[in-house]
Amino acid sequence: MKLKSILNDSQIDFVKNELPGLPVDIDVNSEKYDVFCEGIETYYQTESFDEKYNITAKGKLAESIIDLLTDKGYW
């Protein structure tokens, strides 16, 4: 299954704009998918919270991608 068929349009736009080095037209059983997961997890851990530790809108998008992939058993 292709990652881009799992993500919604706003999640795809987020990845393309915030993480341009991570492709979304990849198979979820590929090595590139492992790199994608590492990249989105790193973004979530390092960029998703403001100085008061409140999650940002972009952080919520990153979190929604992780949650979706976890719920579908791809994480």
N, C-alpha and C positions, 0 to 999 in steps of 0.2 A: 504494500500500500504506500502511496506517495504521501509525504508529509503535507504538501499543499492541499490535498483533498481532505485532510483532517482539520486543518486550521481554518478559521473564518477570515473574512477579508481584512478586518481591523488587525488581527493577529499577524497576518501576512505582511501588511503594510508596516507594522511595528518592526518586524524582523528586517525587512528591506531597508528601513530608514535608520534604525538604531544599531543594527548588527549586520551591516552590508556584506561582511565576509562570510556570513552563514547562509547557505542556500536553502530554499524551501522545496525545490523540485528534486527531492531525494527520496529514496526508499527507506522506510523506517527500520529495515533490517540491514542497513549498510553501515560501513565504517564512518561515512560522512554524517550519518545520523547520530552516532556516538559523539562526534565533534560538535554537532548542533546542540545536543543535550548539555555538554560541558559548557558551551558558550552561553546558552540561555541561563543556566544555573549560576555561572560566574556573574553575568549581568545582574541577575536577581539579588545575589549576595552583596554586590559592590555598588550598584547604581539605583536600587529601588527605593531607598529611604532618604528622607531629607535629614538635615542636621538635628532635628528633634526626634528622629527615628519614626516618623510617620511615613507610611507607604505612599509613594507618588502615583500619579495616574499611569505613568510608564511602568512602574513597578507592579501595578495591578495587572497590566497586560502581560508582563513576563510571568507573573504568578498564574494567570489564567491559562497560559500555554502549558506550564508545568502541570497544573491541575488536570487539564484536559487530557494530556498525554498519559498521566498517571491513571486517571479514571478509565481510559481505554486500554490500559495494560501495556502501553508502549514505553513507559519510563522505567 
